[in-house]
Amino acid sequence: MKNFKFLLILSLAITLFSCKKDDNNPVSANADLLGTWTMTAITGNGSGTIVDSSNMGSVPFTAAITGKNITSTVTYTENANAVTSAGTFDVEIVITPTVGPAITNNETGGKFVDNPGTCTRVGTVLTVVDGDETAVYTLSINGNTMTLTSPLPLNIVDGTVTTSGSIPLMATFTKQ
């Protein structure tokens, strides 16, 4: 019984005197995400199928996405999990069917978020809500480099021709 009391008192003493109080300077779980990030690249490669319902033919394709004219920055703040962006980027999508000529589509003036939005992070999943749009990204931060990866579904209908597939889109950022 003497040994039990001694161990109990020793355990209590170690617990009381070995813990320090960090309540004055709590560290955010999102500390590595918070701040302003400059977009440096947008890339992606994927595949799909082009179907022409008028002749019931289908052709597989590969696709590549390249970001151009990138001036976009994204800022994450802990206050209400806000996310804002400034600047824009252009995206070129080149669809190359196994038969026939390549198809190039250019989208200009893209923004990471159109309006101030909110973000929620659970592990490596970052969900960004911007008005009525929700985007889900796989997040990776390595030092001052952040990558956001998300599948970009393609579903383009032009008359009797439907182009569908998926391109894993990756945006790369550097912390300012």
C-alpha positions in Angstrom: 0.0 0.0 0.0 2.9 2.3 0.8 4.3 1.8 -2.8 0.9 2.5 -4.3 0.6 5.9 -2.4 4.2 6.8 -3.4 3.4 6.0 -7.1 0.2 8.0 -7.0 1.9 11.0 -5.5 4.8 10.7 -7.9 2.4 10.5 -10.9 0.5 13.5 -9.7 3.7 15.5 -9.2 5.0 14.7 -12.6 1.6 15.6 -14.2 1.4 18.9 -12.4 4.9 20.1 -13.0 5.7 18.7 -16.4 2.8 20.4 -18.3 3.1 23.9 -19.4 0.2 26.2 -20.2 0.0 27.2 -23.9 -3.5 28.9 -23.7 -2.0 32.3 -24.3 -0.6 31.5 -27.7 -2.7 28.7 -29.3 -1.5 27.4 -32.6 -4.1 27.1 -35.3 -4.6 23.8 -37.0 -4.6 25.8 -40.2 -1.4 27.8 -39.5 0.4 26.4 -42.6 -2.6 27.4 -44.8 -3.2 30.9 -43.5 -1.8 33.9 -45.4 -1.6 34.9 -49.0 -0.5 32.5 -51.8 0.5 33.4 -55.3 -0.7 31.0 -58.0 2.3 29.9 -60.1 0.9 27.1 -62.3 -2.2 25.3 -63.5 -1.8 21.9 -65.1 -3.7 18.8 -65.8 -3.9 15.7 -68.0 -6.8 13.3 -68.5 -8.9 11.4 -70.9 -12.4 10.7 -72.0 -14.6 9.9 -75.0 -16.2 12.0 -77.8 -19.6 10.5 -78.8 -21.5 11.5 -82.0 -25.1 10.4 -81.6 -25.9 11.1 -85.2 -23.6 8.3 -86.4 -23.3 6.4 -83.1 -19.6 6.6 -83.2 -17.2 7.2 -80.3 -13.6 8.2 -80.2 -11.3 8.2 -77.1 -9.3 11.3 -76.4 -6.5 12.7 -74.2 -6.7 16.2 -72.8 -4.2 18.6 -71.3 -4.8 21.8 -69.3 -2.2 24.6 -69.1 -2.6 27.9 -67.2 -1.5 31.1 -68.8 -1.4 34.8 -67.9 -1.5 33.9 -64.2 -1.8 37.0 -61.8 -4.0 35.3 -59.2 -3.4 35.4 -55.4 -5.5 33.6 -52.8 -5.7 34.7 -49.1 -6.9 32.4 -46.3 -7.8 33.9 -42.9 -8.9 32.3 -39.8 -11.6 34.8 -39.2 -14.7 33.0 -40.3 -12.5 30.6 -42.4 -12.6 33.3 -45.1 -10.9 32.8 -48.5 -10.6 35.7 -51.0 -8.7 36.1 -54.3 -7.4 38.8 -56.5 -6.2 38.7 -60.1 -7.1 36.2 -62.8 -5.8 33.4 -64.9 -6.4 31.9 -68.3 -6.7 28.2 -69.1 -6.1 26.4 -72.3 -7.6 23.0 -72.7 -6.4 20.9 -75.7 -8.4 17.8 -76.5 -6.6 15.3 -78.8 -8.9 12.6 -80.2 -7.3 9.4 -81.4 -8.8 10.2 -84.8 -9.2 13.7 -86.2 -7.7 17.1 -85.3 -7.0 18.4 -81.9 -9.6 20.8 -80.3 -8.4 23.8 -78.4 -10.6 25.7 -75.9 -9.4 28.8 -74.2 -11.1 30.2 -71.0 -10.0 33.7 -70.0 -10.4 35.7 -66.8 -10.8 32.8 -64.3 -10.8 33.6 -60.6 -10.1 31.2 -57.7 -13.2 32.6 -56.0 -15.5 35.2 -57.5 -16.7 36.5 -54.1 -15.3 36.2 -50.6 -15.9 32.6 -49.7 -15.3 30.2 -46.9 -13.2 27.2 -46.5 -13.2 24.1 -44.4 -10.2 21.8 -43.9 -10.3 18.3 -42.8 -6.9 16.7 -43.0 -5.9 16.9 -46.7 -9.3 17.8 -47.9 -10.0 21.5 -48.5 -13.6 22.5 -49.3 -14.2 26.0 -50.7 -17.7 27.5 -50.8 -18.1 30.6 -53.0 -21.8 31.7 -53.2 -23.6 28.7 -54.6 -20.5 26.9 -55.9 -18.6 24.3 -53.8 -15.2 23.0 -54.8 -13.4 20.1 -53.1 -9.6 19.9 -53.4 -6.9 17.6 -52.2 -4.5 19.9 -50.3 -0.7 19.4 -50.0 1.6 22.0 -48.3 5.3 21.5 -48.4 7.1 24.5 -46.9 6.1 27.5 -49.0 4.5 25.4 -51.8 0.9 24.5 -51.8 -0.9 22.3 -54.4 -4.6 21.9 -54.8 -5.8 19.0 -56.9 -9.3 18.4 -58.1 -11.0 16.3 -60.8 -12.3 18.6 -63.6 -15.3 16.8 -65.1 -15.8 17.4 -68.8 -19.3 17.3 -70.3 -19.5 19.4 -73.4 -22.6 19.0 -75.7 -22.4 20.5 -79.2 -25.4 19.4 -81.3 -25.1 15.7 -81.6 -21.5 15.5 -80.3 -20.9 15.0 -76.5 -17.4 15.2 -75.1 -17.1 13.7 -71.6 -14.3 12.7 -69.4 -12.2 13.9 -66.4 -9.0 15.8 -66.1 -7.2 15.9 -62.7 -6.5 19.7 -62.4 -3.6 20.8 -60.2 -3.0 24.4 -59.1 0.3 25.3 -57.6 0.9 28.2 -55.2 3.8 29.9 -53.4 3.4 31.6 -50.1 4.1 35.3 -50.1 
